[in-house]
């Protein structure tokens, strides 16, 4: 079974790094930049609560 919390956390990190790269390299103004990270963070917390993986397992790895 997949650890959905780990997948959401990796997607959160990738989303933040992509937005940071676009902001620094392209000088983009990122309106509503917080939506993708917020969605991934909420998904990680929900999957943690439903038992599809643990945030502490991700942080310990």
CHARMM-style PDB file with segment names, atoms N, HN, CA, C and O in Angstrom:
ATOM      1  N   UNK     1       0.847  -1.186   0.000  1.00  0.00      PROA
ATOM      2  CA  UNK     1       0.000   0.000   0.000  1.00  0.00      PROA
ATOM      3  C   UNK     1       0.890   1.246   0.000  1.00  0.00      PROA
ATOM      4  O   UNK     1       1.906   1.301   0.693  1.00  0.00      PROA
ATOM      5  N   UNK     2       0.494   2.227  -0.778  1.00  0.00      PROA
ATOM      6  HN  UNK     2      -0.331   2.182  -1.341  1.00  0.00      PROA
ATOM      7  CA  UNK     2       1.262   3.463  -0.865  1.00  0.00      PROA
ATOM      8  C   UNK     2       1.096   4.298   0.392  1.00  0.00      PROA
ATOM      9  O   UNK     2       0.039   4.296   1.023  1.00  0.00      PROA
ATOM     10  N   UNK     3       2.150   5.007   0.743  1.00  0.00      PROA
ATOM     11  HN  UNK     3       3.009   5.008   0.230  1.00  0.00      PROA
ATOM     12  CA  UNK     3       2.087   5.953   1.844  1.00  0.00      PROA
ATOM     13  C   UNK     3       1.642   7.289   1.253  1.00  0.00      PROA
ATOM     14  O   UNK     3       2.469   8.067   0.776  1.00  0.00      PROA
ATOM     15  N   UNK     4       0.342   7.551   1.284  1.00  0.00      PROA
ATOM     16  HN  UNK     4      -0.329   6.919   1.671  1.00  0.00      PROA
ATOM     17  CA  UNK     4      -0.216   8.750   0.660  1.00  0.00      PROA
ATOM     18  C   UNK     4       0.312  10.020   1.309  1.00  0.00      PROA
ATOM     19  O   UNK     4       0.475  11.037   0.636  1.00  0.00      PROA
ATOM     20  N   UNK     5       0.579   9.974   2.599  1.00  0.00      PROA
ATOM     21  HN  UNK     5       0.447   9.148   3.147  1.00  0.00      PROA
ATOM     22  CA  UNK     5       1.115  11.150   3.270  1.00  0.00      PROA
ATOM     23  C   UNK     5       2.472  11.512   2.691  1.00  0.00      PROA
ATOM     24  O   UNK     5       2.769  12.690   2.488  1.00  0.00      PROA
ATOM     25  N   UNK     6       3.299  10.505   2.424  1.00  0.00      PROA
ATOM     26  HN  UNK     6       3.057   9.549   2.589  1.00  0.00      PROA
ATOM     27  CA  UNK     6       4.615  10.758   1.836  1.00  0.00      PROA
ATOM     28  C   UNK     6       4.465  11.362   0.440  1.00  0.00      PROA
ATOM     29  O   UNK     6       5.207  12.275   0.078  1.00  0.00      PROA
ATOM     30  N   UNK     7       3.520  10.861  -0.339  1.00  0.00      PROA
ATOM     31  HN  UNK     7       2.918  10.119  -0.046  1.00  0.00      PROA
ATOM     32  CA  UNK     7       3.296  11.394  -1.682  1.00  0.00      PROA
ATOM     33  C   UNK     7       2.864  12.852  -1.615  1.00  0.00      PROA
ATOM     34  O   UNK     7       3.357  13.681  -2.380  1.00  0.00      PROA
ATOM     35  N   UNK     8       1.946  13.171  -0.706  1.00  0.00      PROA
ATOM     36  HN  UNK     8       1.545  12.497  -0.084  1.00  0.00      PROA
ATOM     37  CA  UNK     8       1.497  14.556  -0.554  1.00  0.00      PROA
ATOM     38  C   UNK     8       2.634  15.463  -0.094  1.00  0.00      PROA
ATOM     39  O   UNK     8       2.749  16.591  -0.574  1.00  0.00      PROA
ATOM     40  N   UNK     9       3.468  14.997   0.820  1.00  0.00      PROA
ATOM     41  HN  UNK     9       3.374  14.081   1.210  1.00  0.00      PROA
ATOM     42  CA  UNK     9       4.562  15.831   1.315  1.00  0.00      PROA
ATOM     43  C   UNK     9       5.617  16.061   0.232  1.00  0.00      PROA
ATOM     44  O   UNK     9       6.170  17.156   0.138  1.00  0.00      PROA
ATOM     45  N   UNK    10       5.901  15.054  -0.579  1.00  0.00      PROA
ATOM     46  HN  UNK    10       5.452  14.164  -0.503  1.00  0.00      PROA
ATOM     47  CA  UNK    10       6.842  15.229  -1.687  1.00  0.00      PROA
ATOM     48  C   UNK    10       6.266  16.214  -2.702  1.00  0.00      PROA
ATOM     49  O   UNK    10       6.992  17.053  -3.235  1.00  0.00      PROA
ATOM     50  N   UNK    11       4.966  16.114  -2.969  1.00  0.00      PROA
ATOM     51  HN  UNK    11       4.376  15.433  -2.536  1.00  0.00      PROA
ATOM     52  CA  UNK    11       4.322  17.064  -3.883  1.00  0.00      PROA
ATOM     53  C   UNK    11       4.356  18.479  -3.313  1.00  0.00      PROA
ATOM     54  O   UNK    11       4.518  19.443  -4.061  1.00  0.00      PROA
ATOM     55  N   UNK    12       4.205  18.611  -2.003  1.00  0.00      PROA
ATOM     56  HN  UNK    12       4.074  17.828  -1.395  1.00  0.00      PROA
ATOM     57  CA  UNK    12       4.282  19.927  -1.358  1.00  0.00      PROA
ATOM     58  C   UNK    12       5.671  20.530  -1.531  1.00  0.00      PROA
ATOM     59  O   UNK    12       5.799  21.703  -1.881  1.00  0.00      PROA
ATOM     60  N   UNK    13       6.702  19.743  -1.290  1.00  0.00      PROA
ATOM     61  HN  UNK    13       6.598  18.790  -1.006  1.00  0.00      PROA
ATOM     62  CA  UNK    13       8.079  20.227  -1.438  1.00  0.00      PROA
ATOM     63  C   UNK    13       8.358  20.596  -2.896  1.00  0.00      PROA
ATOM     64  O   UNK    13       8.976  21.626  -3.168  1.00  0.00      PROA
ATOM     65  N   UNK    14       7.907  19.765  -3.827  1.00  0.00      PROA
ATOM     66  HN  UNK    14       7.405  18.929  -3.607  1.00  0.00      PROA
ATOM     67  CA  UNK    14       8.114  20.059  -5.251  1.00  0.00      PROA
ATOM     68  C   UNK    14       7.377  21.325  -5.667  1.00  0.00      PROA
ATOM     69  O   UNK    14       7.897  22.126  -6.443  1.00  0.00      PROA
ATOM     70  N   UNK    15       6.181  21.501  -5.157  1.00  0.00      PROA
ATOM     71  HN  UNK    15       5.758  20.850  -4.527  1.00  0.00      PROA
ATOM     72  CA  UNK    15       5.400  22.690  -5.490  1.00  0.00      PROA
ATOM     73  C   UNK    15       6.077  23.954  -4.980  1.00  0.00      PROA
ATOM     74  O   UNK    15       6.161  24.950  -5.699  1.00  0.00      PROA
ATOM     75  N   UNK    16       6.555  23.917  -3.754  1.00  0.00      PROA
ATOM     76  HN  UNK    16       6.487  23.108  -3.170  1.00  0.00      PROA
ATOM     77  CA  UNK    16       7.229  25.089  -3.191  1.00  0.00      PROA
ATOM     78  C   UNK    16       8.526  25.398  -3.922  1.00  0.00      PROA
ATOM     79  O   UNK    16       8.834  26.565  -4.166  1.00  0.00      PROA
ATOM     80  N   UNK    17       9.287  24.372  -4.274  1.00  0.00      PROA
ATOM     81  HN  UNK    17       9.037  23.425  -4.076  1.00  0.00      PROA
ATOM     82  CA  UNK    17      10.547  24.626  -4.978  1.00  0.00      PROA
ATOM     83  C   UNK    17      10.295  25.157  -6.385  1.00  0.00      PROA
ATOM     84  O   UNK    17      11.046  26.006  -6.864  1.00  0.00      PROA
ATOM     85  N   UNK    18       9.263  24.677  -7.044  1.00  0.00      PROA
ATOM     86  HN  UNK    18       8.653  23.987  -6.655  1.00  0.00      PROA
ATOM     87  CA  UNK    18       8.909  25.177  -8.376  1.00  0.00      PROA
ATOM     88  C   UNK    18       8.502  26.641  -8.307  1.00  0.00      PROA
ATOM     89  O   UNK    18       8.944  27.448  -9.125  1.00  0.00      PROA
ATOM     90  N   UNK    19       7.667  26.989  -7.340  1.00  0.00      PROA
ATOM     91  HN  UNK    19       7.308  26.334  -6.676  1.00  0.00      PROA
ATOM     92  CA  UNK    19       7.234  28.374  -7.210  1.00  0.00      PROA
ATOM     93  C   UNK    19       8.391  29.286  -6.846  1.00  0.00      PROA
ATOM     94  O   UNK    19       8.472  30.409  -7.343  1.00  0.00      PROA
ATOM     95  N   UNK    20       9.281  28.824  -5.992  1.00  0.00      PROA
ATOM     96  HN  UNK    20       9.215  27.911  -5.588  1.00  0.00      PROA
ATOM     97  CA  UNK    20      10.447  29.626  -5.624  1.00  0.00      PROA
ATOM     98  C   UNK    20      11.360  29.839  -6.827  1.00  0.00      PROA
ATOM     99  O   UNK    20      11.886  30.934  -7.026  1.00  0.00      PROA
ATOM    100  N   UNK    21      11.544  28.796  -7.625  1.00  0.00      PROA
ATOM    101  HN  UNK    21      11.116  27.907  -7.463  1.00  0.00      PROA
ATOM    102  CA  UNK    21      12.369  28.919  -8.830  1.00  0.00      PROA
ATOM    103  C   UNK    21      11.767  29.919  -9.811  1.00  0.00      PROA
ATOM    104  O   UNK    21      12.479  30.760 -10.361  1.00  0.00      PROA
ATOM    105  N   UNK    22      10.464  29.830 -10.030  1.00  0.00      PROA
ATOM    106  HN  UNK    22       9.886  29.147  -9.583  1.00  0.00      PROA
ATOM    107  CA  UNK    22       9.811  30.776 -10.937  1.00  0.00      PROA
ATOM    108  C   UNK    22       9.901  32.201 -10.411  1.00  0.00      PROA
ATOM    109  O   UNK    22      10.080  33.141 -11.186  1.00  0.00      PROA
ATOM    110  N   UNK    23       9.779  32.361  -9.120  1.00  0.00      PROA
ATOM    111  HN  UNK    23       9.634  31.598  -8.491  1.00  0.00      PROA
ATOM    112  CA  UNK    23       9.822  33.694  -8.523  1.00  0.00      PROA
ATOM    113  C   UNK    23      11.212  34.302  -8.652  1.00  0.00      PROA
ATOM    114  O   UNK    23      11.347  35.479  -8.988  1.00  0.00      PROA
ATOM    115  N   UNK    24      12.248  33.506  -8.388  1.00  0.00      PROA
ATOM    116  HN  UNK    24      12.138  32.551  -8.116  1.00  0.00      PROA
ATOM    117  CA  UNK    24      13.620  34.023  -8.448  1.00  0.00      PROA
ATOM    118  C   UNK    24      14.088  34.169  -9.898  1.00  0.00      PROA
ATOM    119  O   UNK    24      14.586  35.227 -10.284  1.00  0.00      PROA
ATOM    120  N   UNK    25      13.934  33.125 -10.693  1.00  0.00      PROA
ATOM    121  HN  UNK    25      13.530  32.266 -10.380  1.00  0.00      PROA
ATOM    122  CA  UNK    25      14.495  33.124 -12.047  1.00  0.00      PROA
ATOM    123  C   UNK    25      13.711  34.007 -13.012  1.00  0.00      PROA
ATOM    124  O   UNK    25      14.302  34.725 -13.819  1.00  0.00      PROA
ATOM    125  N   UNK    26      12.411  33.958 -12.933  1.00  0.00      PROA
ATOM    126  HN  UNK    26      11.931  33.376 -12.278  1.00  0.00      PROA
ATOM    127  CA  UNK    26      11.600  34.672 -13.915  1.00  0.00      PROA
ATOM    128  C   UNK    26      11.060  35.993 -13.386  1.00  0.00      PROA
ATOM    129  O   UNK    26      10.499  36.780 -14.149  1.00  0.00      PROA
ATOM    130  N   UNK    27      11.220  36.242 -12.108  1.00  0.00      PROA
ATOM    131  HN  UNK    27      11.676  35.603 -11.489  1.00  0.00      PROA
ATOM    132  CA  UNK    27      10.698  37.473 -11.535  1.00  0.00      PROA
ATOM    133  C   UNK    27       9.183  37.541 -11.565  1.00  0.00      PROA
ATOM    134  O   UNK    27       8.603  38.624 -11.644  1.00  0.00      PROA
ATOM    135  N   UNK    28       8.550  36.391 -11.503  1.00  0.00      PROA
ATOM    136  HN  UNK    28       9.022  35.512 -11.439  1.00  0.00      PROA
ATOM    137  CA  UNK    28       7.093  36.354 -11.589  1.00  0.00      PROA
ATOM    138  C   UNK    28       6.464  36.818 -10.289  1.00  0.00      PROA
ATOM    139  O   UNK    28       6.975  36.554  -9.201  1.00  0.00      PROA
ATOM    140  N   UNK    29       5.360  37.504 -10.423  1.00  0.00      PROA
ATOM    141  HN  UNK    29       4.944  37.719 -11.307  1.00  0.00      PROA
ATOM    142  CA  UNK    29       4.542  37.765  -9.250  1.00  0.00      PROA
ATOM    143  C   UNK    29       3.554  36.613  -9.170  1.00  0.00      PROA
ATOM    144  O   UNK    29       2.834  36.330 -10.128  1.00  0.00      PROA
ATOM    145  N   UNK    30       3.529  35.975  -8.062  1.00  0.00      PROA
ATOM    146  HN  UNK    30       4.115  36.205  -7.284  1.00  0.00      PROA
ATOM    147  CA  UNK    30       2.742  34.749  -7.937  1.00  0.00      PROA
ATOM    148  C   UNK    30       1.456  35.031  -7.170  1.00  0.00      PROA
ATOM    149  O   UNK    30       1.408  34.889  -5.948  1.00  0.00      PROA
ATOM    150  N   UNK    31       0.432  35.426  -7.884  1.00  0.00      PROA
ATOM    151  HN  UNK    31       0.471  35.541  -8.877  1.00  0.00      PROA
ATOM    152  CA  UNK    31      -0.863  35.581  -7.255  1.00  0.00      PROA
ATOM    153  C   UNK    31      -1.418  34.210  -6.901  1.00  0.00      PROA
ATOM    154  O   UNK    31      -1.314  33.267  -7.685  1.00  0.00      PROA
ATOM    155  N   UNK    32      -1.995  34.109  -5.745  1.00  0.00      PROA
ATOM    156  HN  UNK    32      -2.080  34.876  -5.108  1.00  0.00      PROA
ATOM    157  CA  UNK    32      -2.584  32.847  -5.270  1.00  0.00      PROA
ATOM    158  C   UNK    32      -1.542  31.734  -5.185  1.00  0.00      PROA
ATOM    159  O   UNK    32      -1.874  30.569  -5.400  1.00  0.00      PROA
ATOM    160  N   UNK    33      -0.305  32.064  -4.879  1.00  0.00      PROA
ATOM    161  HN  UNK    33      -0.035  33.011  -4.704  1.00  0.00      PROA
ATOM    162  CA  UNK    33       0.787  31.089  -4.830  1.00  0.00      PROA
ATOM    163  C   UNK    33       0.584  30.060  -3.734  1.00  0.00      PROA
ATOM    164  O   UNK    33       1.149  28.968  -3.793  1.00  0.00      PROA
ATOM    165  N   UNK    34      -0.206  30.391  -2.751  1.00  0.00      PROA
ATOM    166  HN  UNK    34      -0.665  31.278  -2.702  1.00  0.00      PROA
ATOM    167  CA  UNK    34      -0.354  29.531  -1.583  1.00  0.00      PROA
ATOM    168  C   UNK    34      -1.352  28.393  -1.807  1.00  0.00      PROA
ATOM    169  O   UNK    34      -1.417  27.480  -0.984  1.00  0.00      PROA
ATOM    170  N   UNK    35      -2.120  28.415  -2.877  1.00  0.00      PROA
ATOM    171  HN  UNK    35      -2.068  29.156  -3.546  1.00  0.00      PROA
ATOM    172  CA  UNK    35      -3.140  27.379  -3.066  1.00  0.00      PROA
ATOM    173  C   UNK    35      -2.577  25.975  -3.273  1.00  0.00      PROA
ATOM    174  O   UNK    35      -2.992  25.067  -2.553  1.00  0.00      PROA
ATOM    175  N   UNK    36      -1.652  25.736  -4.219  1.00  0.00      PROA
ATOM    176  HN  UNK    36      -1.315  26.474  -4.804  1.00  0.00      PROA
ATOM    177  CA  UNK    36      -1.142  24.359  -4.363  1.00  0.00      PROA
ATOM    178  C   UNK    36      -0.478  23.818  -3.092  1.00  0.00      PROA
ATOM    179  O   UNK    36      -0.761  22.681  -2.712  1.00  0.00      PROA
ATOM    180  N   UNK    37       0.401  24.589  -2.412  1.00  0.00      PROA
ATOM    181  HN  UNK    37       0.631  25.512  -2.721  1.00  0.00      PROA
ATOM    182  CA  UNK    37       0.962  24.050  -1.167  1.00  0.00      PROA
ATOM    183  C   UNK    37      -0.100  23.797  -0.106  1.00  0.00      PROA
ATOM    184  O   UNK    37      -0.011  22.820   0.639  1.00  0.00      PROA
ATOM    185  N   UNK    38      -1.097  24.660  -0.030  1.00  0.00      PROA
ATOM    186  HN  UNK    38      -1.170  25.453  -0.635  1.00  0.00      PROA
ATOM    187  CA  UNK    38      -2.156  24.463   0.963  1.00  0.00      PROA
ATOM    188  C   UNK    38      -2.948  23.197   0.668  1.00  0.00      PROA
ATOM    189  O   UNK    38      -3.290  22.450   1.585  1.00  0.00      PROA
ATOM    190  N   UNK    39      -3.240  22.955  -0.597  1.00  0.00      PROA
ATOM    191  HN  UNK    39      -2.963  23.562  -1.342  1.00  0.00      PROA
ATOM    192  CA  UNK    39      -3.985  21.747  -0.969  1.00  0.00      PROA
ATOM    193  C   UNK    39      -3.181  20.495  -0.624  1.00  0.00      PROA
ATOM    194  O   UNK    39      -3.730  19.536  -0.081  1.00  0.00      PROA
ATOM    195  N   UNK    40      -1.882  20.501  -0.937  1.00  0.00      PROA
ATOM    196  HN  UNK    40      -1.436  21.280  -1.378  1.00  0.00      PROA
ATOM    197  CA  UNK    40      -1.049  19.335  -0.624  1.00  0.00      PROA
ATOM    198  C   UNK    40      -0.900  19.145   0.889  1.00  0.00      PROA
ATOM    199  O   UNK    40      -0.889  18.012   1.369  1.00  0.00      PROA
ATOM    200  N   UNK    41      -0.786  20.239   1.639  1.00  0.00      PROA
ATOM    201  HN  UNK    41      -0.795  21.159   1.249  1.00  0.00      PROA
ATOM    202  CA  UNK    41      -0.665  20.132   3.094  1.00  0.00      PROA
ATOM    203  C   UNK    41      -1.955  19.599   3.706  1.00  0.00      PROA
ATOM    204  O   UNK    41      -1.913  18.740   4.587  1.00  0.00      PROA
ATOM    205  N   UNK    42      -3.090  20.095   3.253  1.00  0.00      PROA
ATOM    206  HN  UNK    42      -3.124  20.792   2.538  1.00  0.00      PROA
ATOM    207  CA  UNK    42      -4.375  19.596   3.750  1.00  0.00      PROA
ATOM    208  C   UNK    42      -4.542  18.120   3.393  1.00  0.00      PROA
ATOM    209  O   UNK    42      -5.012  17.331   4.212  1.00  0.00      PROA
ATOM    210  N   UNK    43      -4.156  17.745   2.168  1.00  0.00      PROA
ATOM    211  HN  UNK    43      -3.773  18.386   1.503  1.00  0.00      PROA
ATOM    212  CA  UNK    43      -4.224  16.333   1.770  1.00  0.00      PROA
ATOM    213  C   UNK    43      -3.337  15.454   2.627  1.00  0.00      PROA
ATOM    214  O   UNK    43      -3.718  14.336   2.973  1.00  0.00      PROA
ATOM    215  N   UNK    44      -2.141  15.954   2.979  1.00  0.00      PROA
ATOM    216  HN  UNK    44      -1.831  16.863   2.698  1.00  0.00      PROA
ATOM    217  CA  UNK    44      -1.233  15.180   3.831  1.00  0.00      PROA
ATOM    218  C   UNK    44      -1.821  14.981   5.220  1.00  0.00      PROA
ATOM    219  O   UNK    44      -1.729  13.892   5.785  1.00  0.00      PROA
ATOM    220  N   UNK    45      -2.422  16.023   5.768  1.00  0.00      PROA
ATOM    221  HN  UNK    45      -2.497  16.908   5.309  1.00  0.00      PROA
ATOM    222  CA  UNK    45      -3.013  15.907   7.106  1.00  0.00      PROA
ATOM    223  C   UNK    45      -4.211  14.963   7.078  1.00  0.00      PROA
ATOM    224  O   UNK    45      -4.374  14.142   7.980  1.00  0.00      PROA
ATOM    225  N   UNK    46      -5.044  15.072   6.055  1.00  0.00      PROA
ATOM    226  HN  UNK    46      -4.912  15.739   5.322  1.00  0.00      PROA
ATOM    227  CA  UNK    46      -6.208  14.186   5.955  1.00  0.00      PROA
ATOM    228  C   UNK    46      -5.769  12.732   5.795  1.00  0.00      PROA
ATOM    229  O   UNK    46      -6.322  11.847   6.448  1.00  0.00      PROA
ATOM    230  N   UNK    47      -4.780  12.475   4.933  1.00  0.00      PROA
ATOM    231  HN  UNK    47      -4.331  13.194   4.402  1.00  0.00      PROA
ATOM    232  CA  UNK    47      -4.332  11.090   4.754  1.00  0.00      PROA
ATOM    233  C   UNK    47      -3.662  10.559   6.018  1.00  0.00      PROA
ATOM    234  O   UNK    47      -3.726   9.362   6.301  1.00  0.00      PROA
ATOM    235  N   UNK    48      -3.016  11.450   6.781  1.00  0.00      PROA
ATOM    236  HN  UNK    48      -2.964  12.422   6.551  1.00  0.00      PROA
ATOM    237  CA  UNK    48      -2.439  11.043   8.061  1.00  0.00      PROA
ATOM    238  C   UNK    48      -3.546  10.634   9.024  1.00  0.00      PROA
ATOM    239  O   UNK    48      -3.431   9.619   9.711  1.00  0.00      PROA
ATOM    240  N   UNK    49      -4.601  11.409   9.075  1.00  0.00      PROA
ATOM    241  HN  UNK    49      -4.695  12.234   8.516  1.00  0.00      PROA
ATOM    242  CA  UNK    49      -5.711  11.120   9.985  1.00  0.00      PROA
ATOM    243  C   UNK    49      -6.485   9.864   9.578  1.00  0.00      PROA
ATOM    244  O   UNK    49      -7.015   9.149  10.428  1.00  0.00      PROA
ATOM    245  N   UNK    50      -6.542   9.602   8.258  1.00  0.00      PROA
ATOM    246  HN  UNK    50      -6.111  10.182   7.568  1.00  0.00      PROA
ATOM    247  CA  UNK    50      -7.262   8.418   7.787  1.00  0.00      PROA
ATOM    248  C   UNK    50      -6.428   7.146   7.879  1.00  0.00      PROA
ATOM    249  O   UNK    50      -6.937   6.051   7.639  1.00  0.00      PROA
ATOM    250  N   UNK    51      -5.152   7.286   8.225  1.00  0.00      PROA
ATOM    251  HN  UNK    51      -4.740   8.176   8.420  1.00  0.00      PROA
ATOM    252  CA  UNK    51      -4.303   6.119   8.404  1.00  0.00      PROA
ATOM    253  C   UNK    51      -3.584   5.656   7.155  1.00  0.00      PROA
ATOM    254  O   UNK    51      -3.165   4.501   7.083  1.00  0.00      PROA
ATOM    255  N   UNK    52      -3.430   6.533   6.159  1.00  0.00      PROA
ATOM    256  HN  UNK    52      -3.770   7.471   6.218  1.00  0.00      PROA
ATOM    257  CA  UNK    52      -2.726   6.171   4.928  1.00  0.00      PROA
ATOM    258  C   UNK    52      -1.243   6.478   4.998  1.00  0.00      PROA
ATOM    259  O   UNK    52      -0.578   6.537   3.964  1.00  0.00      PROA
ATOM    260  N   UNK    53      -0.725   6.670   6.165  1.00  0.00      PROA
ATOM    261  HN  UNK    53      -1.265   6.623   7.005  1.00  0.00      PROA
ATOM    262  CA  UNK    53       0.680   7.008   6.361  1.00  0.00      PROA
ATOM    263  C   UNK    53       0.769   8.021   7.486  1.00  0.00      PROA
ATOM    264  O   UNK    53      -0.233   8.612   7.888  1.00  0.00      PROA
ATOM    265  N   UNK    54       1.948   8.209   7.976  1.00  0.00      PROA
ATOM    266  HN  UNK    54       2.762   7.728   7.649  1.00  0.00      PROA
ATOM    267  CA  UNK    54       2.129   9.098   9.114  1.00  0.00      PROA
ATOM    268  C   UNK    54       3.102  10.209   8.769  1.00  0.00      PROA
ATOM    269  O   UNK    54       4.103   9.982   8.089  1.00  0.00      PROA
ATOM    270  N   UNK    55       2.805  11.411   9.241  1.00  0.00      PROA
ATOM    271  HN  UNK    55       1.992  11.595   9.793  1.00  0.00      PROA
ATOM    272  CA  UNK    55       3.723  12.530   9.036  1.00  0.00      PROA
ATOM    273  C   UNK    55       5.036  12.289   9.768  1.00  0.00      PROA
ATOM    274  O   UNK    55       6.093  12.694   9.283  1.00  0.00      PROA
ATOM    275  N   UNK    56       4.988  11.639  10.924  1.00  0.00      PROA
ATOM    276  HN  UNK    56       4.129  11.310  11.318  1.00  0.00      PROA
ATOM    277  CA  UNK    56       6.226  11.374  11.656  1.00  0.00      PROA
ATOM    278  C   UNK    56       7.092  10.357  10.918  1.00  0.00      PROA
ATOM    279  O   UNK    56       8.319  10.435  10.975  1.00  0.00      PROA
ATOM    280  N   UNK    57       6.462   9.400  10.222  1.00  0.00      PROA
ATOM    281  HN  UNK    57       5.465   9.337  10.176  1.00  0.00      PROA
ATOM    282  CA  UNK    57       7.237   8.463   9.397  1.00  0.00      PROA
ATOM    283  C   UNK    57       7.972   9.203   8.296  1.00  0.00      PROA
ATOM    284  O   UNK    57       9.124   8.891   7.992  1.00  0.00      PROA
ATOM    285  N   UNK    58       7.308  10.183   7.699  1.00  0.00      PROA
ATOM    286  HN  UNK    58       6.372  10.436   7.946  1.00  0.00      PROA
ATOM    287  CA  UNK    58       7.948  10.965   6.637  1.00  0.00      PROA
ATOM    288  C   UNK    58       9.091  11.798   7.196  1.00  0.00      PROA
ATOM    289  O   UNK    58      10.156  11.880   6.585  1.00  0.00      PROA
ATOM    290  N   UNK    59       8.882  12.408   8.338  1.00  0.00      PROA
ATOM    291  HN  UNK    59       8.016  12.341   8.835  1.00  0.00      PROA
ATOM    292  CA  UNK    59       9.909  13.274   8.913  1.00  0.00      PROA
ATOM    293  C   UNK    59      11.084  12.477   9.461  1.00  0.00      PROA
ATOM    294  O   UNK    59      12.205  12.985   9.495  1.00  0.00      PROA
ATOM    295  N   UNK    60      10.851  11.231   9.894  1.00  0.00      PROA
ATOM    296  HN  UNK    60       9.941  10.818   9.866  1.00  0.00      PROA
ATOM    297  CA  UNK    60      11.933  10.394  10.411  1.00  0.00      PROA
ATOM    298  C   UNK    60      12.787   9.799   9.294  1.00  0.00      PROA
ATOM    299  O   UNK    60      13.963   9.502   9.502  1.00  0.00      PROA
ATOM    300  N   UNK    61      12.202   9.626   8.114  1.00  0.00      PROA
ATOM    301  HN  UNK    61      11.247   9.867   7.945  1.00  0.00      PROA
ATOM    302  CA  UNK    61      12.911   8.972   6.999  1.00  0.00      PROA
ATOM    303  C   UNK    61      13.988   9.820   6.395  1.00  0.00      PROA
ATOM    304  OT1 UNK    61      14.657   9.392   5.455  1.00  0.00      PROA
TER     305      UNK     61
END
